[in-house]
Amino acid sequence: MADTRKTVAIIGAGPSGLSTARSMLARNITPTLFEAKPTIGGLWSSSSAADIIALDQGLTLNHSRYTCSFSDLAWPETAPMFPPVAEMGNYLQRYREKYIPESALRLSCPVTKITKEDDGSWRVEWRDKVKEEDGAEKFDFLAICSGFFSAPYVPPIPGLSSFKGEVIHSADFEKLDIKGKKKIVVVGGSMTGIEAAADIALHLSSQEGSEKPEIVHLFSRPFWNLAKYFAVPNEQDPTAPRFLPLDLLMYDFNARLADAGKPPKSMEEISRAVSEKMKEFVGHDQAELSPEMQVTEKYMNQMPWVAISDSYGSFVREGAIKTVLGRVAAMDGNTVKLEQGEDYSETEITDADTVILATGYHPASSLMNILPEDIYTALTSSSTPIPEDPNFAPLILYNLCLHPVFQQTAGFAGMYKGPYFGIIEMQGRWLAALFSGEVSWPSTEDMTTAITDLAAARTKRIDSAETTFRPQWAAPDYIGVVNDIRERLSIPSAPSATSFFPNTMIPAHFAPASSHAEATKALSDLQSLLVPPTPITKFTAAAVFRGLQGHWSLSRRITSRNSAFPSGTFTGTADFRPREATFTSLLQHTPTGPTCTTANLTHTPLPKTPGGECVEYLYNETGTFLTDTGFTMTGARSYIYRYHPDTDTITVWFVKTDGSGAVDYFFHALEFLPPGATSTDGGSSGDGEVDQPGGWKAKSEHLCVKDWYWPSYRFAFRPRTPDLERFWIRYRVEGPNKDYTAEARYGRP
């Protein structure tokens, strides 16, 4: 008996293609996924082919695993909170194995042409790169899931081709060799630009010597530099907030429920409210980082731009990255000429030998050669091959999915700029419901009106000489986009209102009934984090480690109980200098208890961590020690501080004395104590600054040959922010020839 089920061709086997295929199968529509790469995963593919755009396998996501997940497959509780690309690739592979038969995949089969047939079907032609043969097949429906990041976009900059230095797109960033460079200009104030600038800064910070290239970061308007972990206010102790992944606070559903039934707000009111929320998350207007980073009152009334990096702000504050507000007008020789504007003080950047264009991607260009010309022109609303300003709205679509030109037989999923698996999944479910007839299509009139408005908004953005009407994204309201599709699919509202904050919306809230077990697992995991049964210190180590970066003023009081060693006060400066990881710890668990050995590590360098993600500091302090008897002497010491994301732990290591800065052996691991706990360090009197109330406290112990060390810490954050304001470290030391206490106070210069 012939199979009468409808068929759909899905272009792309990344997250959107896989999720859409799963939704099609649930509605008895047979999917075929065409993927140019030899593996599934899209950007998260492990493919190393030269002509394939894929993320570095070590790069970590800038949203948590709760947002970067599908409703019907929970992450293991032991998974990293911000999974690296390799882990995301494994997650997508598990998803494919669980829900999509291998027979539905056509890997290494790039689509070469798509034709709309007279009978309403779609003819798809492809090239099988393994069999080296062409193929063609007709399908009832078409789902384009090739993604937003399918082709790098290089803007038409006058003089670009004659620039005397090196020009690369951020997609080729890993190929850049900065050896011998003098001035590197990073163009672009969105996610990729910040990551590129921070990555170079980290690489240079890892090098010894003073002769290093200058990093200039050029962006057209201030943006909010968000930390990966936000502070949850603690009214009992404002200097010791809880910390949660940023997306868990940004996508609080209670705020949306509170606005239900209220009159709609104007765009300026919405922009102001979102800007105020971003300022609340950051804790200040960023003037302390640099004048160009300051979000002034003018920008508070505009839809904010944001970028996520734990290290970028500190690199700017310390002068490792020079920020310039402006837009590229042209290039001439080794000069980058800038447009004139009200907020633009500089007219050019001279002596540049490298320019990195973090100017985004153009998803529409990958469709130009495979779609019929009339359809491509309708989708782009442009007669030119590549419309201007493609990052804002490369395709003019109704609700990011549909267009009347498709005649109710095709649509898009995943044409969204962001790591929002909830939107990706809901779009695929909507297409499947439309193709199956489960829900009605929007009217042609409604779609036409919406796409006309979007085309006008794009034109306004292009023509705007000022940044007033230059939003970062065409659809910045993640919860709103998901809610709109939820209502169209008649899915009950979730989550419900709660008394706790935050009440985060994640994809599992909208899981199909058939995926109840996976959704329950994800929601239970989330609930244990948002409303823990007992006070927890989770992510405190991550927030502390981020806050340590940079320069500090230092004052240490040493009280000796051994007459052979003097008491006195050490005054100086300390620097937590970020560097690429230099060794791999072989410890199987978090180091605890007395240990003093070199058997815990290997000196094999770790692979470079992209995006400026720092997990290692070389700590150096210098200053003057004034004894209580009036003698002075200079002093210096070094340690290595390491953060371990897999265990959310900070460890401290001794440094070799040969001046190389290389690790010698393990010192201790910080054990963070529950809020309100008292730090104990082997018999301290408890009257030091470390013992005072307020802030997060940590302790440890270490036996080095015959000498016992009891380190104690207290970290005080700026209230309601993720910024470390000051901290104290005390060492209580006892041994055959040692008996002293050293307590240091650190503050920003």
URRAVEN-V740430 format. One record per run of one state. SS is the DSSP state (H for helix, E for strand, C for the rest). FROM is the first residue (numbers start at 1). TO is the last residue. Records with the same first field share a line. If there is no record, write none. Layout:
SS->FROM-TO  FROM-TO
This chain:
C->1-6  12-14  27-29  36-41  45-59  61-69  71-72  74-83  100-101  108-108  117-121  129-132  140-140  145-151  153-157  159-159  163-165  176-182  188-190  206-213  220-223  227-228  233-241  251-251  260-266  283-290  294-296  301-305  309-311  318-321  326-327  333-334  339-340  342-343  345-347  350-353  358-360  362-364  369-372  381-389  394-397  399-401  403-403  407-409  413-420  437-443  464-477  489-503  505-506  511-512  531-539  549-549  561-567  579-583  586-600  603-609  613-615  628-631  645-648  656-662  670-670  673-688  692-695  700-701  705-706  718-723  735-738  748-749
E->7-11  30-35  60-60  70-70  73-73  84-84  105-107  109-116  122-128  133-139  141-144  152-152  158-158  166-169  183-187  214-219  224-226  229-232  242-245  252-252  306-308  322-325  328-332  335-338  341-341  344-344  348-349  354-357  361-361  398-398  402-402  410-412  504-504  550-560  568-578  584-585  601-602  616-627  632-644  649-655  663-669  671-672  696-699  702-704  707-717  724-734  739-747
H->15-26  42-44  85-99  102-104  160-162  170-175  191-205  246-250  253-259  267-282  291-293  297-300  312-317  365-368  373-380  390-393  404-406  421-436  444-463  478-488  507-510  513-530  540-548  610-612  689-691
